[in-house]
Amino acid sequence: MIVGRVLLLAIVLLLSIASTKAQVAATSPPAPAAADKVSTEQRASPEAITAYTLPPDRAGKAHNLHRIYFWFSLISFSYVLVVLWLILRGRFAAGYRTYAELISSRRIVQLLIFAPLFILTLDLLQLPLGIYRHWLGTSYGLTISSWPTWFWDWTKAELVTIIGGTIFIWILYVIIRHSPRRWWIWFWAASLPLGALVVFLTPLVLDPLFHKFEPLGQKDPVLTAELQKLARRAGEDIPPERMFWMGAGEKTTTLNAYVTGLGPSKRIVVWDTTIAKMSTAQIFFVSGHEMGHYVLRHIPKGLAIGAVLLLFAYYLAARMVGLFLSRWGSRWSIRGLDDLASLPVLVLLFTILAFVGNPVASAISRHYEHQADQYALEVTHGLTPNPAQACAQAFQVLGDIDLSDPNPMPADVFLFYDHPPIRDRVQSCLTYDPWSQGRQGEFVK
């Protein structure tokens, strides 16, 4: 689970119209066809782990990959700013607004013309970023999705973005026109239920557009039964109907499991690649980690923290947008904040604010992920022979297959890591042992 992204979910809703969706395909689902036939009882138990290490060739490969990702993230941020500046300098948004006004005098019709044109222009200009990221994943063996599949996923994501972005833009400008001075606080209030709605609908509507989901009980009944024991130990009612297998191996070689949804849509999802490449004890720990997010209420907590960050971001944007428009508005043919052509300015400001705020959100997410790791150690204590080794082995397998850098750059961790480095997670697994000192765990008594 990527809690940091949940923290800034409502900002991401707005920024979704300013970011390419090509990476959806780059991180997608299925494992080898034989994976479904591999029983969890048949997986060999790996050697004991004392620290996260990789062979020299894979360590070098992992370090190079993450160094590329780090600079690519910085370059992507700069690239988006340049694209938005070119859109403003070239008066593309103003041109789309004028064209929409020529078609109809009704504001809703104007918006239905303007918003898709603007979103499509922005995402097409950013398409090279997504293409490069997919190529990079393919080059390092993390992505096996074909180019036609990748483009089809990008197209589906783009259609979803246009629909969702148009609704979001409509709400934004209705509020701006009714309350030009306090629009930011009213838009913040509107963003909260919208963000919660997206969290609720994502596993029901959005995820199935890109991945195949089936009940975990049908794919791996033994694992499902074990997870039921884990749920009972955690004091949670998580029925098999809320446990899902996700096909990942047709598009990626990486491993993952996560908690998603809200209320009735909340569920635990385990990728087929994870089931295929981890032992039962390791999957038990990973599932305990995801259950930790569930039990410790990280999603609602993340949304609450995100709401505070979002309010601050909207306030800053409202203070800055006036300065931008007063200085450059006429040069960009923008008549005022209530003009649809002002949208690139708002997206530019939120892009900057999201980048500046990302280290805060990532730090909070890393804290939540560490809590979930600790919870998994506690909830599996007594249920598996050696939870610490199961934890360390799980992260060793995850890091090896996903090419996690054994020695990540501190700047990379600070700016972009929403999970602790694998190296640190393995050490936490091996050193957390309150029971040897006669104490109980913090979360599971």
C-alpha positions in Angstrom: 0.0 0.0 0.0 1.3 3.4 -0.9 0.0 5.5 2.0 1.9 8.6 0.9 -0.1 8.8 -2.3 -3.3 8.5 -0.2 -2.2 11.4 1.9 -2.1 13.6 -1.2 -5.0 11.9 -3.0 -7.2 15.0 -3.5 -4.2 16.9 -4.8 -3.5 14.0 -7.1 -7.0 14.2 -8.4 -6.3 17.6 -9.7 -2.8 16.8 -10.8 -4.1 13.7 -12.6 -5.0 16.1 -15.4 -1.3 17.2 -15.5 0.4 13.7 -15.4 0.6 11.0 -17.9 -1.1 7.7 -17.2 1.4 5.6 -19.1 3.0 4.3 -16.0 -0.3 2.3 -15.2 0.8 -0.3 -17.8 4.4 -0.2 -16.6 3.5 -1.5 -13.1 0.7 -3.8 -14.0 -0.1 -7.5 -13.4 0.1 -11.9 -14.2 2.8 -14.4 -13.3 4.1 -17.3 -15.4 1.3 -19.7 -16.4 2.7 -22.3 -14.1 2.4 -20.0 -11.1 -1.2 -21.0 -10.4 -0.2 -24.6 -10.2 2.5 -24.1 -7.6 1.2 -25.1 -4.1 2.1 -22.9 -1.3 3.3 -26.0 0.5 5.8 -26.8 -2.2 7.9 -23.7 -2.0 11.3 -24.3 -0.5 12.4 -22.4 2.6 15.3 -20.1 1.8 18.5 -19.6 3.7 18.7 -17.5 6.9 19.1 -13.8 6.2 21.4 -11.5 8.3 21.2 -8.4 6.1 19.9 -7.3 2.8 22.5 -8.0 0.1 22.6 -8.6 -3.6 25.3 -10.2 -5.8 27.7 -7.6 -7.1 26.2 -7.5 -10.6 22.6 -7.2 -9.4 23.6 -4.6 -6.7 25.3 -2.5 -9.4 22.3 -2.9 -11.7 19.9 -1.9 -8.8 22.0 1.1 -7.9 22.1 2.3 -11.5 18.4 1.8 -12.0 17.5 3.8 -8.9 19.9 6.5 -9.8 18.2 6.8 -13.2 14.8 6.9 -11.5 16.0 9.6 -9.1 17.2 11.9 -11.9 14.2 10.9 -14.1 11.8 12.1 -11.3 13.6 15.5 -11.1 13.7 15.8 -14.8 10.0 14.9 -15.1 9.1 17.5 -12.6 11.0 20.1 -14.6 9.6 18.9 -17.8 6.0 19.3 -16.6 6.7 22.8 -15.6 8.2 23.6 -19.0 5.2 22.0 -20.7 2.8 24.1 -18.6 4.8 27.2 -19.3 4.8 26.5 -23.1 1.0 26.0 -22.9 0.7 29.4 -21.2 3.2 31.1 -23.4 1.6 29.7 -26.6 -1.9 30.6 -25.3 -3.1 27.1 -26.0 -5.6 27.3 -23.1 -6.8 30.7 -24.2 -7.3 29.3 -27.7 -9.3 26.4 -26.5 -11.4 28.7 -24.4 -12.1 31.0 -27.3 -12.9 28.0 -29.6 -15.4 26.7 -26.9 -17.0 30.1 -26.7 -17.5 30.2 -30.5 -19.3 26.8 -30.3 -21.7 27.7 -27.5 -22.5 30.5 -25.1 -23.4 28.0 -22.3 -20.7 27.6 -19.8 -21.3 23.8 -19.3 -20.9 23.2 -23.0 -17.7 25.4 -23.1 -16.3 23.4 -20.3 -17.1 20.1 -22.0 -15.1 21.3 -25.0 -12.3 23.0 -23.1 -11.5 20.4 -20.5 -10.9 17.3 -22.7 -8.8 19.4 -25.1 -6.6 20.7 -22.4 -6.2 17.3 -20.6 -5.4 15.5 -23.9 -2.9 18.2 -24.9 -1.1 18.1 -21.6 -1.0 14.3 -21.4 0.2 13.9 -25.0 3.0 16.4 -24.4 4.0 14.2 -21.4 3.7 11.0 -23.3 7.5 10.8 -23.9 8.0 10.5 -20.2 5.7 7.5 -19.9 7.3 5.9 -23.0 10.8 6.3 -21.5 9.7 4.9 -18.2 8.1 1.8 -19.8 11.3 1.3 -21.9 13.4 1.6 -18.8 11.3 -1.0 -17.0 11.5 -3.3 -19.9 15.3 -2.9 -20.3 15.8 -3.9 -16.6 13.5 -6.9 -16.8 10.9 -5.4 -14.5 8.2 -4.8 -17.1 7.2 -7.5 -19.7 4.1 -5.7 -21.0 4.1 -5.4 -24.8 4.0 -2.0 -26.4 0.5 -2.5 -27.8 -0.7 -3.5 -24.3 1.0 -0.6 -22.8 -0.6 1.9 -25.2 -4.0 0.3 -24.7 -3.7 0.7 -21.0 -2.5 4.3 -21.5 -5.6 5.0 -23.7 -8.0 3.5 -21.1 -6.4 5.6 -18.3 -6.6 8.7 -20.5 -10.3 8.2 -21.0 -10.8 7.8 -17.3 -8.7 10.9 -16.7 -10.7 13.0 -19.2 -14.0 12.0 -17.6 -12.8 12.5 -14.0 -10.8 15.6 -14.8 -13.7 17.3 -16.6 -15.9 16.7 -13.6 -13.2 18.0 -11.3 -12.6 21.1 -13.4 -16.3 21.8 -13.6 -16.7 21.8 -9.8 -13.6 24.0 -9.5 -14.8 26.8 -11.7 -18.4 26.7 -10.4 -17.0 27.3 -7.0 -14.5 30.0 -8.2 -17.4 31.9 -10.0 -19.6 31.8 -6.9 -16.9 32.6 -4.4 -13.9 34.3 -6.0 -12.3 35.2 -2.7 -12.9 32.0 -0.7 -13.0 29.5 -3.4 -10.0 27.6 -2.0 -11.8 26.6 1.2 -15.0 25.6 -0.5 -13.1 23.7 -3.1 -11.1 22.0 -0.3 -14.4 21.0 1.3 -15.6 19.6 -2.0 -12.3 17.7 -2.6 -12.6 15.6 0.6 -15.7 13.6 -0.4 -14.4 13.4 -4.0 -11.2 11.9 -2.7 -13.0 9.5 -0.5 -15.2 8.5 -3.4 -12.2 7.8 -5.6 -10.7 5.6 -2.8 -14.0 3.7 -2.6 -14.5 3.3 -6.3 -10.9 2.4 -7.3 -11.0 -1.3 -6.4 -14.5 -1.7 -7.8 -14.3 0.3 -11.0 -10.8 1.5 -11.9 -8.5 -1.4 -11.0 -10.4 -4.0 -13.0 -9.9 -1.9 -16.1 -6.2 -2.8 -16.0 -5.8 -6.0 -14.0 -7.6 -9.3 -13.6 -9.0 -10.0 -10.1 -10.3 -13.3 -8.7 -11.2 -14.4 -5.2 -8.1 -15.6 -3.4 -10.0 -18.6 -2.1 -10.4 -19.9 -5.6 -6.7 -19.5 -6.5 -5.1 -20.5 -3.3 -7.5 -22.0 -0.7 -4.6 -23.0 1.6 -3.2 -19.5 1.7 -6.7 -18.1 2.2 -7.3 -20.4 5.2 -4.0 -19.3 6.7 -4.9 -15.6 6.2 -8.2 -16.3 8.0 -6.3 -17.5 11.0 -4.2 -14.3 10.8 -7.3 -12.2 10.6 -8.8 -13.9 13.7 -5.5 -13.3 15.6 -5.7 -9.7 14.6 -9.3 -9.4 15.9 -10.5 -8.4 12.5 -13.4 -9.7 10.5 -11.8 -9.9 7.0 -13.8 -12.6 5.2 -12.4 -14.5 2.1 -14.7 -12.3 0.0 -12.4 -9.4 0.8 -9.2 -11.2 -0.2 -8.3 -11.1 -3.9 -5.7 -12.6 -6.2 -4.5 -10.1 -8.9 -2.9 -11.2 -12.1 0.4 -9.3 -12.5 2.7 -11.6 -14.4 1.6 -10.7 -17.9 2.9 -7.2 -17.4 5.5 -7.2 -14.7 8.0 -9.5 -12.9 7.8 -7.5 -9.7 6.0 -8.5 -6.4 3.4 -6.7 -4.4 0.4 -6.9 -2.1 -1.7 -4.1 -0.8 -4.8 -2.9 1.0 -7.2 -0.7 -1.0 -10.7 0.6 -0.9 -12.8 2.2 1.8 -15.7 0.8 3.9 -17.5 -1.9 1.9 -14.9 -1.8 -0.9 -11.9 -2.3 1.4 -9.9 -5.4 0.5 -6.5 -7.2 0.7 -5.0 -7.9 -2.7 -2.1 -10.3 -3.3 -0.3 -10.3 -6.7 0.1 -13.7 -8.4 3.8 -13.0 -8.8 4.0 -12.8 -5.0 2.2 -16.1 -4.5 4.5 -17.7 -7.1 7.8 -16.5 -5.8 7.4 -16.4 -2.0 7.1 -19.2 0.5 4.0 -19.6 2.7 5.7 -18.0 5.7 6.9 -15.0 3.6 3.4 -14.5 2.2 2.1 -14.8 5.7 4.3 -11.9 6.8 3.4 -9.8 3.7 -0.3 -10.4 4.4 0.2 -9.5 8.0 1.8 -6.2 6.9 -1.2 -5.4 4.7 -3.5 -6.4 7.5 -1.6 -4.0 9.7 -2.6 -1.1 7.4 -6.2 -2.4 7.8 -6.1 -2.8 11.6 -4.1 0.4 12.3 -6.6 2.4 10.1 -3.9 3.9 7.9 -6.2 4.8 5.1 -8.6 7.0 7.1 -5.6 8.4 9.0 -3.9 9.2 5.7 -7.0 10.8 4.3 -7.2 13.0 7.5 -3.6 14.1 7.3 -4.0 14.6 3.5 -7.0 16.9 4.2 -4.8 19.1 6.3 -2.0 19.2 3.8 -4.6 19.9 1.0 -6.1 22.8 2.9 -2.7 24.4 3.3 -1.9 23.8 -0.4 -5.1 25.3 -1.6 -4.6 28.4 0.6 -1.1 28.9 -0.8 -2.3 28.4 -4.3 -5.1 31.0 -3.8 -2.5 33.5 -2.5 -0.1 32.9 -5.4 -2.5 32.6 -8.3 -3.5 36.3 -8.0 0.2 37.4 -8.3 0.7 35.2 -11.4 -2.4 36.6 -13.1 -1.7 40.2 -12.3 1.8 40.0 -13.7 1.4 37.7 -16.7 -2.4 37.2 -17.1 -2.8 39.7 -20.0 0.3 38.3 -21.7 -1.3 34.8 -21.6 -4.7 36.1 -22.7 -6.3 35.1 -19.4 -9.1 37.4 -18.3 -9.2 36.4 -14.7 -9.3 33.5 -12.3 -12.8 32.6 -13.3 -11.6 32.2 -16.9 -11.1 28.6 -18.0 -7.8 29.6 -19.5 -6.4 30.1 -16.0 -6.4 26.4 -15.4 -2.7 25.9 -16.5 -1.7 28.4 -13.9 -3.5 26.5 -11.1 -2.1 23.2 -12.3 1.4 24.7 -12.4 1.0 25.9 -8.8 -0.3 22.6 -7.6 2.5 20.7 -9.4 5.0 22.8 -7.5 3.2 22.5 -4.2 2.8 18.8 -4.6 6.5 18.4 -5.3 7.5 20.5 -2.3 5.1 18.7 -0.1 6.0 15.2 -1.3 8.9 14.7 1.3 6.4 15.4 4.1 3.9 12.9 2.7 6.6 10.4 2.0 8.0 10.6 5.5 4.5 10.0 7.0 4.0 7.1 4.6 7.4 5.6 5.6 6.3 5.8 9.2 3.1 4.0 8.5 4.9 1.3 6.5 7.3 0.8 9.4 4.3 0.4 11.7 2.8 -2.2 9.4 6.0 -4.1 9.3 6.1 -4.1 13.1 2.5 -5.1 13.3 3.2 -8.1 10.9 6.0 -9.3 13.2 3.7 -9.1 16.2 0.6 -10.7 14.6 2.6 -13.6 13.2 4.5 -14.2 16.4 3.5 -17.6 17.6 1.8 -18.5 14.3 5.0 -19.1 12.3 8.2 -20.7 13.6 10.5 -17.7 13.0 8.6 -14.5 12.1 11.8 -12.4 12.1 13.4 -14.7 9.4 10.1 -14.8 7.5 10.1 -11.0 7.4 13.8 -10.7 6.4 13.5 -13.4 3.8 10.3 -11.7 2.3 12.1 -8.4 1.9 15.2 -10.2 0.5 13.1 -11.8 -2.2 11.2 -8.6 -2.8 14.3 -6.5 -3.1 16.1 -9.0 -5.3 13.3 -9.3 -7.8 12.3 -5.6 -7.7 16.0 -4.5 -7.9 15.8 -2.5 -4.7 19.0 -0.5 -4.2 21.0 -1.9 -1.2 22.4 1.6 -0.6 20.0 4.2 -1.8 21.0 7.9 -2.0 19.8 9.8 1.0 18.3 12.5 -1.2 16.3 9.9 -3.1 14.9 8.5 0.1 14.0 11.9 1.4 12.3 13.1 -1.7 10.7 10.0 -3.2 10.7 7.0 -0.9 7.2 6.3 0.5 8.5 3.0 1.9 11.6 2.6 4.1 14.6 1.3 2.1 14.7 -2.6 2.0 18.0 -2.5 3.8 16.4 -0.8 6.8 13.3 -3.0 6.7 15.4 -6.1 6.9 17.3 -4.7 9.9 14.1 -3.9 11.7 12.9 -7.4 11.1 16.0 -8.9 12.7 16.3 -6.5 15.7 12.6 -6.1 16.8 12.1 -8.6 19.5 10.3 -7.3 22.6 9.4 -10.9 23.7 13.0 -11.8 24.5 12.9 -9.0 27.1 9.7 -10.3 28.6 7.6 -7.5 27.0 4.6 -7.6 24.7 4.3 -6.1 21.2 3.0 -2.5 20.8 0.0 -3.3 18.7 -0.8 -7.0 19.3 -1.0 -7.9 23.0 
